[in-house]
């Protein structure tokens, strides 16, 4: 970041002296006012619940222009990566800053492939869960538990530990997600098959059984790879900020990523894909397309507490570029599986059409986000609804680690410690105490 030409001046109506604060510019995007000395100079904090106007860090990784609907990973538009890239090359890009050349790509794929198995003890840990446990509850536990199995990569201050824990997390998440699925349905775990692609291997671990060969469908393999690319990073969203804050205490990367998994689970964040499909299912049960208008009235009624899941975003005030790509993938997958007339997809398109024409959504700049179509694609592939957020977590793991490692390497890094505006009781005495 560099100092901008101008400065910010903060003045007070009570006659206190005004203060000047530096302004910094990034490479693109809004400038920031440096308020770090504000408390020392004025005894005041800033107040910004929900971080509506607060940049919590500087970052080189991902850039979003919410008004344009643009998403760049290390400068590359998401559309180009999704159309010409591969998930593991995207992981390399996020972690290292540039796309790999041919040799770097081969080496990286090999490195990840060599770490896909999990410690055999993990399955006994997994077996402690109820079979009907939500996969995100299981994943929060399993990812945190990795730190109990891989002691040699838990020192976040050691660059080698950071490097190996990154590879382990990227490589093992598909295995863990598939294991939590197989456990839930009572089928044997499938060991990874390293001759397959990252997404092909995931499909086989999910849907293969030991008594039969599994043939990977290339259209579904590509669709899944695209889902992974689209979800790989999204700058300082709630789960990424959680990982950064958790990791800022110096905790190990597995623990920090487990915190990210827990945060992602919520329906306002990664849980929205599951919530969106449930919503479409509810509308279907109400009577389908003919009831969309009625459902929309509920959404617009603030007292109903009903939200249009898969719509709206804190940053995008335009169409989420990932939603466009996901809609394309949705068309490809449904055509491949002969599901072009899938009623859920038709319903989703109708909901989107009505919302995009309705003044409530237009005036608030509410557009479909990535979760609107990802559930339909995942369901068509055969992924159960309660595993959607687990697939999102798998894909986002690389972003969490890239952001965590960037924070640890930042000379300005400090433990994250927000302040507060206290509104509770001033000091008072317990009865009988002085
Ligand atoms: N349905 C109906 N109204 C909505 C929706 C929605 N999905 N989203 C926002 N609004 C309304 C709000 O009620 C508010 O209206 P008001 O100005 O009359 O009070 C206005 O639009 C602005 O919304 P905020 O809640 O202030 O926006 P915020 O940035 O805090 O929330 C969020 C963003 C959480 C994503 C919200 O849009 C939402 O809950 N969407 C549904 C859940 C969802 O799809 N989440 C996935 C996000 S993408 C991701 O995590 C991968």
Boltz pocket constraint, residues with backbone or C-beta under 6 A from the ligand:
constraints:
  - pocket:
      binder: B
      contacts: [[A, 267], [A, 268], [A, 269], [A, 270], [A, 272], [A, 299], [A, 306], [A, 307], [A, 308], [A, 309], [A, 310], [A, 311], [A, 312], [A, 313], [A, 314], [A, 315], [A, 364], [A, 366], [A, 369], [A, 370], [A, 371]]
      max_distance: 6.0
